[in-house]
Amino acid sequence: MTLLEVFGSSQRLKILRELTHRPMYVSELTEAVGMDGKTASHHLSVLEDAELLEHYHQGNRKYYRLVRSVQFEASPPPERSFVLQANERSPENPSD
């Protein structure tokens, strides 16, 4: 799946927006974005496959965190340019 396809989902964008603030555990994240666990699990899997997220366990909770930063740029006519760039990001280092 290309990055454009990954970002074609408003639900995945909501997840990414929440995770820009801090790592979150699954039930906390599902509540924040307003989706059920099965749907969130699917979208988290897609985002992990795209190497944008990673998960770790702390106690009995599964946390997700961003591992890449993404930049969107779009320009209206006459430039008609669109740039989507993903870069490696230094993840925070909680106790793994």
VMD Tcl script that builds the backbone (N, CA, C; Angstrom):
set m [mol new atoms 288]
animate dup $m
set s [atomselect $m all]
$s set {name element resname resid chain x y z} {
  {N N MET 1 A 0.845 -1.172 0.000}
  {CA C MET 1 A 0.000 0.000 0.000}
  {C C MET 1 A 0.895 1.241 0.000}
  {N N THR 2 A 0.597 2.192 -0.862}
  {CA C THR 2 A 1.389 3.415 -0.929}
  {C C THR 2 A 1.007 4.354 0.218}
  {N N LEU 3 A 1.874 5.334 0.477}
  {CA C LEU 3 A 1.558 6.308 1.523}
  {C C LEU 3 A 0.274 7.069 1.206}
  {N N LEU 4 A 0.040 7.367 -0.061}
  {CA C LEU 4 A -1.194 8.062 -0.415}
  {C C LEU 4 A -2.409 7.216 -0.072}
  {N N GLU 5 A -2.327 5.908 -0.287}
  {CA C GLU 5 A -3.434 5.024 0.072}
  {C C GLU 5 A -3.590 4.947 1.591}
  {N N VAL 6 A -2.473 4.890 2.298}
  {CA C VAL 6 A -2.510 4.852 3.759}
  {C C VAL 6 A -3.199 6.101 4.296}
  {N N PHE 7 A -2.862 7.263 3.740}
  {CA C PHE 7 A -3.424 8.521 4.217}
  {C C PHE 7 A -4.777 8.844 3.609}
  {N N GLY 8 A -5.284 7.955 2.788}
  {CA C GLY 8 A -6.591 8.157 2.180}
  {C C GLY 8 A -7.739 7.888 3.139}
  {N N SER 9 A -7.444 7.463 4.337}
  {CA C SER 9 A -8.471 7.149 5.322}
  {C C SER 9 A -8.512 8.221 6.411}
  {N N SER 10 A -9.667 8.829 6.586}
  {CA C SER 10 A -9.789 9.847 7.635}
  {C C SER 10 A -9.605 9.222 9.015}
  {N N GLN 11 A -9.960 7.953 9.175}
  {CA C GLN 11 A -9.785 7.294 10.467}
  {C C GLN 11 A -8.308 7.103 10.799}
  {N N ARG 12 A -7.498 6.757 9.797}
  {CA C ARG 12 A -6.057 6.625 10.038}
  {C C ARG 12 A -5.436 7.986 10.345}
  {N N LEU 13 A -5.923 9.028 9.697}
  {CA C LEU 13 A -5.419 10.369 9.984}
  {C C LEU 13 A -5.754 10.783 11.415}
  {N N LYS 14 A -6.932 10.409 11.899}
  {CA C LYS 14 A -7.297 10.705 13.289}
  {C C LYS 14 A -6.337 10.008 14.257}
  {N N ILE 15 A -6.018 8.765 13.965}
  {CA C ILE 15 A -5.085 8.015 14.819}
  {C C ILE 15 A -3.728 8.702 14.835}
  {N N LEU 16 A -3.229 9.060 13.664}
  {CA C LEU 16 A -1.929 9.728 13.577}
  {C C LEU 16 A -1.939 11.056 14.326}
  {N N ARG 17 A -3.017 11.796 14.198}
  {CA C ARG 17 A -3.113 13.087 14.890}
  {C C ARG 17 A -3.025 12.886 16.408}
  {N N GLU 18 A -3.724 11.888 16.934}
  {CA C GLU 18 A -3.673 11.620 18.374}
  {C C GLU 18 A -2.268 11.210 18.813}
  {N N LEU 19 A -1.605 10.417 18.001}
  {CA C LEU 19 A -0.282 9.915 18.378}
  {C C LEU 19 A 0.827 10.948 18.205}
  {N N THR 20 A 0.521 12.091 17.602}
  {CA C THR 20 A 1.546 13.137 17.508}
  {C C THR 20 A 1.816 13.751 18.880}
  {N N HIS 21 A 0.869 13.629 19.788}
  {CA C HIS 21 A 1.016 14.214 21.121}
  {C C HIS 21 A 1.837 13.339 22.057}
  {N N ARG 22 A 1.591 12.028 21.988}
  {CA C ARG 22 A 2.270 11.096 22.891}
  {C C ARG 22 A 1.864 9.683 22.527}
  {N N PRO 23 A 2.642 8.682 22.959}
  {CA C PRO 23 A 2.211 7.297 22.776}
  {C C PRO 23 A 0.913 7.053 23.555}
  {N N MET 24 A 0.080 6.177 23.034}
  {CA C MET 24 A -1.189 5.872 23.693}
  {C C MET 24 A -1.443 4.377 23.662}
  {N N TYR 25 A -2.120 3.878 24.701}
  {CA C TYR 25 A -2.484 2.468 24.680}
  {C C TYR 25 A -3.795 2.304 23.916}
  {N N VAL 26 A -4.059 1.087 23.484}
  {CA C VAL 26 A -5.113 0.843 22.502}
  {C C VAL 26 A -6.484 1.359 22.924}
  {N N SER 27 A -6.962 0.999 24.107}
  {CA C SER 27 A -8.312 1.430 24.483}
  {C C SER 27 A -8.396 2.950 24.651}
  {N N GLU 28 A -7.331 3.571 25.112}
  {CA C GLU 28 A -7.271 5.030 25.222}
  {C C GLU 28 A -7.358 5.659 23.833}
  {N N LEU 29 A -6.661 5.077 22.880}
  {CA C LEU 29 A -6.649 5.577 21.511}
  {C C LEU 29 A -8.005 5.398 20.832}
  {N N THR 30 A -8.626 4.230 21.013}
  {CA C THR 30 A -9.935 3.995 20.383}
  {C C THR 30 A -10.977 4.964 20.914}
  {N N GLU 31 A -10.913 5.266 22.203}
  {CA C GLU 31 A -11.851 6.227 22.782}
  {C C GLU 31 A -11.599 7.626 22.234}
  {N N ALA 32 A -10.338 7.993 22.104}
  {CA C ALA 32 A -9.986 9.336 21.620}
  {C C ALA 32 A -10.432 9.570 20.180}
  {N N VAL 33 A -10.365 8.530 19.350}
  {CA C VAL 33 A -10.736 8.700 17.939}
  {C C VAL 33 A -12.165 8.249 17.643}
  {N N GLY 34 A -12.827 7.658 18.628}
  {CA C GLY 34 A -14.232 7.289 18.466}
  {C C GLY 34 A -14.484 6.131 17.531}
  {N N MET 35 A -13.725 5.053 17.691}
  {CA C MET 35 A -13.984 3.865 16.874}
  {C C MET 35 A -13.889 2.617 17.737}
  {N N ASP 36 A -14.471 1.533 17.245}
  {CA C ASP 36 A -14.433 0.292 18.000}
  {C C ASP 36 A -13.061 -0.365 17.872}
  {N N GLY 37 A -12.791 -1.305 18.747}
  {CA C GLY 37 A -11.488 -1.944 18.810}
  {C C GLY 37 A -11.090 -2.684 17.538}
  {N N LYS 38 A -12.043 -3.365 16.905}
  {CA C LYS 38 A -11.739 -4.123 15.685}
  {C C LYS 38 A -11.325 -3.198 14.546}
  {N N THR 39 A -12.044 -2.093 14.401}
  {CA C THR 39 A -11.718 -1.116 13.352}
  {C C THR 39 A -10.365 -0.468 13.634}
  {N N ALA 40 A -10.151 -0.080 14.890}
  {CA C ALA 40 A -8.879 0.540 15.267}
  {C C ALA 40 A -7.729 -0.423 15.034}
  {N N SER 41 A -7.922 -1.687 15.385}
  {CA C SER 41 A -6.880 -2.692 15.194}
  {C C SER 41 A -6.484 -2.808 13.725}
  {N N HIS 42 A -7.472 -2.782 12.838}
  {CA C HIS 42 A -7.190 -2.837 11.396}
  {C C HIS 42 A -6.347 -1.636 10.968}
  {N N HIS 43 A -6.777 -0.439 11.356}
  {CA C HIS 43 A -6.057 0.772 10.948}
  {C C HIS 43 A -4.666 0.848 11.574}
  {N N LEU 44 A -4.523 0.417 12.808}
  {CA C LEU 44 A -3.201 0.390 13.443}
  {C C LEU 44 A -2.280 -0.575 12.708}
  {N N SER 45 A -2.821 -1.696 12.276}
  {CA C SER 45 A -2.029 -2.667 11.516}
  {C C SER 45 A -1.545 -2.077 10.192}
  {N N VAL 46 A -2.423 -1.360 9.499}
  {CA C VAL 46 A -2.045 -0.713 8.234}
  {C C VAL 46 A -0.940 0.309 8.479}
  {N N LEU 47 A -1.073 1.089 9.532}
  {CA C LEU 47 A -0.070 2.106 9.848}
  {C C LEU 47 A 1.262 1.486 10.266}
  {N N GLU 48 A 1.212 0.351 10.949}
  {CA C GLU 48 A 2.455 -0.360 11.296}
  {C C GLU 48 A 3.103 -0.943 10.043}
  {N N ASP 49 A 2.288 -1.526 9.165}
  {CA C ASP 49 A 2.827 -2.077 7.912}
  {C C ASP 49 A 3.488 -0.997 7.064}
  {N N ALA 50 A 2.989 0.224 7.156}
  {CA C ALA 50 A 3.572 1.359 6.419}
  {C C ALA 50 A 4.785 1.933 7.153}
  {N N GLU 51 A 5.143 1.320 8.263}
  {CA C GLU 51 A 6.295 1.714 9.078}
  {C C GLU 51 A 6.187 3.142 9.611}
  {N N LEU 52 A 4.959 3.530 9.948}
  {CA C LEU 52 A 4.723 4.840 10.552}
  {C C LEU 52 A 4.593 4.731 12.066}
  {N N LEU 53 A 4.170 3.569 12.529}
  {CA C LEU 53 A 3.968 3.320 13.955}
  {C C LEU 53 A 4.727 2.079 14.378}
  {N N GLU 54 A 4.924 1.973 15.679}
  {CA C GLU 54 A 5.375 0.727 16.275}
  {C C GLU 54 A 4.667 0.593 17.611}
  {N N HIS 55 A 4.637 -0.619 18.111}
  {CA C HIS 55 A 3.996 -0.821 19.408}
  {C C HIS 55 A 5.002 -1.396 20.393}
  {N N TYR 56 A 4.681 -1.240 21.657}
  {CA C TYR 56 A 5.462 -1.820 22.739}
  {C C TYR 56 A 4.501 -2.110 23.880}
  {N N HIS 57 A 4.933 -2.973 24.768}
  {CA C HIS 57 A 4.103 -3.336 25.909}
  {C C HIS 57 A 4.670 -2.716 27.172}
  {N N GLN 58 A 3.769 -2.223 27.981}
  {CA C GLN 58 A 4.149 -1.720 29.289}
  {C C GLN 58 A 3.100 -2.291 30.247}
  {N N GLY 59 A 3.547 -3.215 31.090}
  {CA C GLY 59 A 2.592 -3.946 31.912}
  {C C GLY 59 A 1.723 -4.781 30.992}
  {N N ASN 60 A 0.416 -4.719 31.195}
  {CA C ASN 60 A -0.486 -5.473 30.319}
  {C C ASN 60 A -1.097 -4.606 29.228}
  {N N ARG 61 A -0.568 -3.420 29.032}
  {CA C ARG 61 A -1.083 -2.508 28.007}
  {C C ARG 61 A -0.185 -2.493 26.780}
  {N N LYS 62 A -0.823 -2.419 25.624}
  {CA C LYS 62 A -0.110 -2.316 24.350}
  {C C LYS 62 A -0.194 -0.862 23.901}
  {N N TYR 63 A 0.967 -0.221 23.801}
  {CA C TYR 63 A 1.051 1.177 23.405}
  {C C TYR 63 A 1.495 1.288 21.950}
  {N N TYR 64 A 1.051 2.362 21.296}
  {CA C TYR 64 A 1.503 2.691 19.946}
  {C C TYR 64 A 2.173 4.053 19.983}
  {N N ARG 65 A 3.212 4.199 19.164}
  {CA C ARG 65 A 3.899 5.485 19.037}
  {C C ARG 65 A 4.321 5.679 17.587}
  {N N LEU 66 A 4.451 6.949 17.208}
  {CA C LEU 66 A 4.917 7.289 15.862}
  {C C LEU 66 A 6.413 7.042 15.765}
  {N N VAL 67 A 6.854 6.558 14.631}
  {CA C VAL 67 A 8.284 6.374 14.403}
  {C C VAL 67 A 8.758 7.106 13.152}
  {N N ARG 68 A 7.839 7.757 12.455}
  {CA C ARG 68 A 8.188 8.557 11.282}
  {C C ARG 68 A 7.364 9.832 11.315}
  {N N SER 69 A 7.955 10.905 10.860}
  {CA C SER 69 A 7.184 12.138 10.714}
  {C C SER 69 A 6.738 12.244 9.258}
  {N N VAL 70 A 5.616 12.876 9.055}
  {CA C VAL 70 A 5.043 12.995 7.715}
  {C C VAL 70 A 4.709 14.455 7.472}
  {N N GLN 71 A 5.017 14.906 6.282}
  {CA C GLN 71 A 4.744 16.292 5.917}
  {C C GLN 71 A 3.923 16.313 4.637}
  {N N PHE 72 A 2.790 17.002 4.663}
  {CA C PHE 72 A 1.958 17.202 3.483}
  {C C PHE 72 A 2.131 18.638 3.021}
  {N N GLU 73 A 2.260 18.836 1.740}
  {CA C GLU 73 A 2.265 20.174 1.164}
  {C C GLU 73 A 1.418 20.136 -0.094}
  {N N ALA 74 A 0.511 21.062 -0.222}
  {CA C ALA 74 A -0.307 21.154 -1.428}
  {C C ALA 74 A -0.409 22.616 -1.821}
  {N N SER 75 A -0.349 22.881 -3.111}
  {CA C SER 75 A -0.443 24.251 -3.612}
  {C C SER 75 A -1.566 24.334 -4.638}
  {N N PRO 76 A -2.402 25.359 -4.529}
  {CA C PRO 76 A -3.457 25.541 -5.526}
  {C C PRO 76 A -2.860 26.006 -6.848}
  {N N PRO 77 A -3.643 25.999 -7.914}
  {CA C PRO 77 A -3.139 26.500 -9.193}
  {C C PRO 77 A -2.592 27.903 -9.023}
  {N N PRO 78 A -1.615 28.354 -9.745}
  {CA C PRO 78 A -1.032 27.724 -10.921}
  {C C PRO 78 A 0.085 26.737 -10.612}
  {N N GLU 79 A 0.589 26.651 -9.371}
  {CA C GLU 79 A 1.705 25.754 -9.085}
  {C C GLU 79 A 1.304 24.291 -9.224}
  {N N ARG 80 A 0.126 23.953 -8.750}
  {CA C ARG 80 A -0.418 22.601 -8.823}
  {C C ARG 80 A 0.552 21.543 -8.338}
  {N N SER 81 A 1.174 21.808 -7.236}
  {CA C SER 81 A 2.115 20.826 -6.706}
  {C C SER 81 A 1.537 20.162 -5.469}
  {N N PHE 82 A 1.956 18.952 -5.258}
  {CA C PHE 82 A 1.552 18.186 -4.087}
  {C C PHE 82 A 2.757 17.374 -3.657}
  {N N VAL 83 A 3.124 17.484 -2.395}
  {CA C VAL 83 A 4.280 16.752 -1.872}
  {C C VAL 83 A 3.844 15.983 -0.644}
  {N N LEU 84 A 4.211 14.716 -0.598}
  {CA C LEU 84 A 3.993 13.885 0.575}
  {C C LEU 84 A 5.338 13.297 0.940}
  {N N GLN 85 A 5.825 13.621 2.113}
  {CA C GLN 85 A 7.161 13.205 2.508}
  {C C GLN 85 A 7.087 12.555 3.882}
  {N N ALA 86 A 7.703 11.396 4.025}
  {CA C ALA 86 A 7.778 10.728 5.326}
  {C C ALA 86 A 9.250 10.561 5.674}
  {N N ASN 87 A 9.610 10.949 6.884}
  {CA C ASN 87 A 10.993 10.866 7.347}
  {C C ASN 87 A 11.064 10.062 8.624}
  {N N GLU 88 A 12.238 9.498 8.875}
  {CA C GLU 88 A 12.448 8.794 10.124}
  {C C GLU 88 A 12.340 9.773 11.270}
  {N N ARG 89 A 11.837 9.307 12.372}
  {CA C ARG 89 A 11.679 10.144 13.556}
  {C C ARG 89 A 12.313 9.416 14.726}
  {N N SER 90 A 12.929 10.138 15.589}
  {CA C SER 90 A 13.506 9.526 16.787}
  {C C SER 90 A 12.382 9.248 17.767}
  {N N PRO 91 A 12.063 7.975 18.004}
  {CA C PRO 91 A 10.990 7.673 18.928}
  {C C PRO 91 A 11.391 7.975 20.364}
  {N N GLU 92 A 10.405 8.277 21.172}
  {CA C GLU 92 A 10.667 8.442 22.590}
  {C C GLU 92 A 11.009 7.074 23.131}
  {N N ASN 93 A 11.797 7.013 24.156}
  {CA C ASN 93 A 12.254 5.725 24.658}
  {C C ASN 93 A 11.659 5.389 26.018}
  {N N PRO 94 A 10.378 4.959 26.028}
  {CA C PRO 94 A 9.827 4.507 27.294}
  {C C PRO 94 A 10.386 3.134 27.626}
  {N N SER 95 A 10.121 2.657 28.773}
  {CA C SER 95 A 10.602 1.326 29.157}
  {C C SER 95 A 9.940 0.289 28.284}
  {N N ASP 96 A 10.719 -0.406 27.508}
  {CA C ASP 96 A 10.170 -1.454 26.617}
  {C C ASP 96 A 10.107 -2.768 27.347}
}
mol reanalyze $m
mol bondsrecalc $m
mol representation Tube
mol addrep $m
